[in-house]
């Protein structure tokens, strides 16, 4: 049995923190980070052409990761982000034409994620977390309230049409969310 799980949501919602906590609690599971390679383009650019290139690069990274997932035949794999992030962020950043092109590419690929844990946030709840994050340079508009709201709107749009199981979580407590995710995954394993 193989179960592919992704943690998804707007930047700053705590995905990576929960991802690291899950690694500590479940060393018997496999974990794949956000990206295979280092980013080539700045994220969150207001320049639509640069934003398109960045989202195309992220999609390419998700495709590389999907190839790695195909090699896993048994067990649980937890991924920091899913390919859905490309659609949510390009919804906020790209022109309609570029968004549709990325969506066509996304739709043409057989993605491996079985379950997506979506970290629900509002701009009001996530902006303080974004501003508090340590060690990350502010080289993009990550704490712009309109930008964050548009990404959250993008997630809501793409989640309406995904064929994946989506479990919504609120990350007010890393321990509580980590425990809930472990419980839900173990429940899914029992069903297989």
PyMOL commands that set and color helices and strands:
alter all, ss='L'
color gray80, all
select helices_A, chain A and resi 15-25+48-71+84-93+96-108+123-132+145-161+174-191
alter helices_A, ss='H'
color red, helices_A
select strands_A, chain A and resi 2-8+30-32+75-80+115-119+165-169
alter strands_A, ss='S'
color yellow, strands_A
deselect
rebuild
show_as cartoon
